[in-house]
Structure formats: structure tokens, C-alpha cells
């Protein structure tokens, strides 16, 4: 009996957890981020890298490598190489994604600040009395003391 109650409690907690807005927002963000990464990867591989290759003498920068050991078909060994062209491609990929994320976060922060300032304006009463400064408070106190001494 106790096990069934714990299982129901666990399931209800899981349902509550999964239905929270933050979890759903995170899931949507992951899916959109994955699709966005595919777009950026295509931009780099299909547009930027060929343009850079054309600037450097019609070569495919992705194929650039430093061969350490040549492949040997007789011995059945594979080529060992440092593929720095692919590394350059991934660096460009990363920089574009990081720049786009910077812009998105900056826009979100600006939007959040704007919403915060609008909500603060809504909370303020329409007519507010000016808050007295410390000098004005001191003057008022001294005036009261003077009036008390006169009496």
C-alpha cells in the first residue's frame, strides 16, 4: 500500500516538474538551438569556407591537413593527419553561433529592462509629493526646536 502511494506521489511530482514553464522553455530552446546550429554549419560550410578558399587560391580550406603518416594500402594502415582546415571551419562555426547568441541575449536583456521600467511606471502613483532632502528635514527640525524654545 505504501509503495503504491509513493509511486503515485512520484508520478504526480514528475508531472508537476515536466509541466513547469521553465522545463518546456528549455526543451523548445534546445530544439531551436539544434536547428539553428544546422543553419550556421551550412552557412560556414557552403558559403563562408568556399569564399575563403577562393581568396586563398581556389582551395577547399576544409581539406587542409598536415599528414603525419601516409596511408599504406599494402600494410593496411590509415592516414594519420592533423586536419587543421576542419578545425578552422569549427572555429568560424563557433564564433558565428556565439555572436548570434550574444545578440539574442543582449536583445532579451534590453527587452527585460524595458518591461521592468514600464511596470515601475505603472506602479508609481500619478501624483507624488516631492521627498524632502536632508537639508530640508534639518531646517524643519531646527524650526520646531526654535518654536518650542520661544514658548
N, C-alpha and C positions, 0 to 999 in steps of 0.2 A: 504493500500500500504506500509506504514511504517512498519507494523507488519511483512509482508512477507519479506521485506528487512532485518529486524533484525533477523528473523528466518534463512534466508539464510546465513547471516553473522555468526550467532551462529553455524550453521551446518558446515560451512567451517572452523571456528576456531576449532571445535571439531575434524574434520577430520585431521587438521594440528597437533593438540595435540596428537591424537592417533597414527599418523604415525611417530612421532618423535622416534628416535632410543632409547632414554632412557626409554620410556614407554614400548616399545617392549622388551628391555633387562630386565626390571623389571618383566614383565609378564613371560618371559622364566625362570628367576631366581626363581620366586615363584613356578612355576610348577616343576622345577627340585628340588627345596628345599623340596617340599612336597613328591616327590618320594624318595629323599634321607632320609628324616625323617622316612619313612616307612621301608627302608632298615636298618637304625640304630636301630629302635624299634624292628625289627625282630632279629637283631644281639644280642641285650640286652636280649630280652625275651626268645629266642630259644637257645642261645649259652652261653652267659656270666652268666645269672642268674642260669641255671642248673649247670654250673661248680662251681659257688659259693655255691650253695645248696649242691653239692656233698662234697665240702670242709668242710661244717658245719654239716655234718651228714645226707646226703640224704634227705634234706627238700627242699620244694619249698619256696624260700625266698619271692616270690610274695604273698604268703598266710599268711605271718606273720602279726599278728594283736594283739592289746590289746583290749579285749572285755570289754566294759563299762557296757552294759546291754545285757543279753542273750535274744534271740528271744523267744517269748511266743506264741505258736500256739493257745492256748485257748483264750488268750486275743487279739490275732491278732496283736501283736507288732513285729516289725522287730528288728533285732540285731543292737545295736549301738556299733561300734568299731572304733578304730584308726588303720588304715591299713598302718603301717609303712613299711611293705615289699614292697608295691606298691610305696611308697614314695622313698625308696632306689632305686627301679628299674628306676623311673623317674629321679632321680639324676644322675645315671650312664648314662642313655639316654642323658641327657643334657650335661654331661661332654664330652661324645664322639662326639656329634654334635659340641660343642664349640671348641674342639680340631681340628676337621676336618675343621671348618670354619677358625680357626687360621692359619692352614697350607695353605688353599686356598688363604687367604688374604696376607699372607707372600709371597707366590709364585707370586701373582699378583703384589705386590709392587716391588719385585725383577725384574720381567719382565718389569714393567714400568720404573724402573731405568735404566735397560739395554737398552731399547728403547730410553730413553732420552739421555743417553751417546752416543749411536750410532748416533742419529740425531745431537747432538752437534759436533761430529767429522765430519759429512758431511757438516755442516755449516761453519766450520773453513777453511780459505784459506790454500792452500797447502804450501805456503811459507809465513811465518810470521816473521817480524822483531822483535828482542827482544825489549821489553819495557824497557826504561831506568829507573834505580832506582832513588830514591830521591837524593842520594849522587851524582850520575852521572849528574843529572839535575843541582844541585847546583854547581858542578865543572864547567859545561859548562857555566853557568851564570857568575860565577866569572871570567872565562877565557875571556868572552866577555867584562866584565867591565874592566879588565886589558888592553885588546886591545884598548878599547875606550880611556882610560886614557893615553896610550902611544901615541896615535895620538894627 
